Structures are given as structure tokens and as C-alpha cells.
Amino acid sequence: MSTKAISQRLIVLTVLALLVLPLAMASVSVPAEPSADEEEGWWIETTVDRDGNGIGDMVERYHDHPLFLDEDGTLPLIIDFDHTPTSADVAMLEREIGYEHEWDLPLIDAVAGRIPHDMVLEATTLPGVVMLELDGILEVQNGDAAVVHEVDLAQQATGYDGSGVTVAVIDTGIDGLHVGLDDMDDDNTTDDPKVIGFYDPVNNPDKVNGTEVFPYDDQGHGSHCAGTVAGTGAPTYEHPGMAPGAFLVGVKVLDAGGSGSFAVVMAGMQWTVDYRYEYNIRAASMSLGGPGAIEWTSSEEDSVNRMSNEMVRAGITMLIAAGNSAVSAQIGTPGSSEDAITVG
């Protein structure tokens, strides 16, 4: 082939390439940039609210139940925001829907309180409000503690006994005078308390520094759990706790009847995170869960579950009861939280 023919062929191929290439490029799909108007958040697709109307399914199911509706016609709610709510947001709720403020829950961008029953729909239209959840009820669990876990063998193999760390027992309280919980060495002549902090949002919510209320338990379950966690075993030493060298912090979130609202429980959880460095809280025990229908309808995105996950992200290992009833064949809140270690 002559040089002239080769040059002509190259010119033809070049022209064809210039014609075809733009068409080929036009046919290549380009990933669409996400729209700035597209909302993101746990509340967009959640089993808390299966119909997506911003009102938790539990609210719709129990909005007129006498267990939750008081004589003034108000309903206890967890109000979730798309940001950490401020005092201005609380004032807006009070002004627009007659909200009665009870608790700040910044760890999950929420507040808790009561609103008139007939203002539920109105609440969903307020700026920043993304979900209304029922402030449900939690009760004591772990009535019969398992004793055969070979913890003694683990202690012998590792030498670990909990020394140097603090465990928060989020429950009915801790009896600070119990012989197995009152001090570290069971020697009354020394000043070495085992329970080094105590917060009581049930009866003393404003006393928050951890030293203003002497540790007490008006139900007994929390002391039982505290003994299981870190009791010295005194006076017989037959049944010491799993980590007898650990300190304890008591967080009383359940009343003398052994139950409490989601909001009060989460207030105790929030306090535990806020004071984790002051008391070196490395783990928290929560032997509680929802009764009956509350457990049956629990969601992974329930407010207490989200709070539990945030506690883990803050560096606190969460040890939560799976439940005792086995009625619903599932684990309810907060044991169903994704990041907790659930035991049962």
C-alpha cells in the first residue's frame, strides 16, 4: 500500500473517531449526585414507624390506653429531632403544643415529656421534629441469676477480678449498707466504699453529682444485680460477684415497684455517659426490659436501644438482660440494641 493511501485511510479513521466518540460518551451513565433535599436519618426507614407518618406505631396503638393517658389527657412521649434539641426547641414545644418538659436526652437528639392527647398530629409538623415515640415502661428482669458460668476458672486463668474499673448498675438502686456491697475489703475500720457514686432520677432528679444521695434500694433487684456483678460475697463468701474487685456506681431508674418509664431510664443512661470519666465507668449492667406488648412491638430503632448503642460508642460496654418470660420468642428493648452484649 502506498504512503498516500495509508495517509488517506488514517484521515478517514480519525474523522470517524471524532464522530463516534461523542455518541459513545453520551451513552455512558453518570452516577447522579444525591440531592441536597434528600433527607437522611434513622427515622426515614424504621420499624418504629412502619407507615412512615412520623408517629411511632406504639403511639398509635396505645395513644388512648389508660396505662399511659393521665387524668389531664396528656400522653408521655419521646420527641426526636433531626438535631440536638436546644432550649429554644423546648420553648417551641411548650408554646405550640402545650408540652410539659421532663428530660433532655442529647445522646439521641431527643427530649421527653408529656403533650395533650389531641396535639399528637400537630407535633409532627413542628420544625426539626422527626419522630414521636411512646415513653413506654421497663421492668426488672434476671429474677434468678445463673451461677454456673465458670467465672472462677476465668479468674484463675487471667487474674482478672474487675480491679481498677467501675461498673454502673442501672436498675432499682444499690443498698449501700449491704455487708457485701458497703466496702471493698469488708473491714469496717477502713474507708473504702465499693459504691462510689449514685444517681436517682426517680426521686432526686436534680441531685446529679453522684454524691448527694446515699446509695439505697427500695425494691431489692438492683442490689441483687450489684452483688452478682461485684459483690465481695460477705459475710459467708460463698457467692462473690463476677468482678469482686470492681467499684460500683448505682443509677436508680426503676421505682419501688420495679418499673420505670423509658424517659427516666434514658435519663439515667445519659447521666452514666456524662459522668463516665469522673467515675471511670467502663461497663453498665441493665437487667431490665419491656413487659408484654411493649416487648412484642420493640424495634431496633427504639429510643432506649439507640441510647444503648450511643453508650457503647461512648466507650461503655453494655450488658443487658435478654428477658425471662420467653413469651414472645424474641428479645425486647433494650436487649435488642445492636451493640449491646445481651445475656439470658
Buried (B, 14 or more C-beta within 10 A) or exposed (E): EEEEEEEEEEEEEEEEEEEEEEEEEEEEEEEEEEEEEEEEEBBEEBEBBEEEEBBBBBBBEBBEEEEBBEEEEBBBBBBBBBEBBBEEBBEBBBEBBBBEBBBBBBBBBBBBBBBBBEBBEEBBEBEBBBBBBBBBBBBBBBEEEEEEEEBEEEBEEEEBBBEEBBBBBBBBBBBBEBBBBBBBEBEEEEEEBBBBBBBBBBEEBEBBEBEEBEBBBBBBBBBBBBBBBBBBBBEEEEEBBBBBBBBBBBBBBBBEEBBBBBBBBBBBBBBBBBBBEEBBBBBBBBBBBBBEBBBEBBBBBBBBBBBBBBBBEBEBBBBBBBBBEEEBEEBBBBBBBEEBEBBB
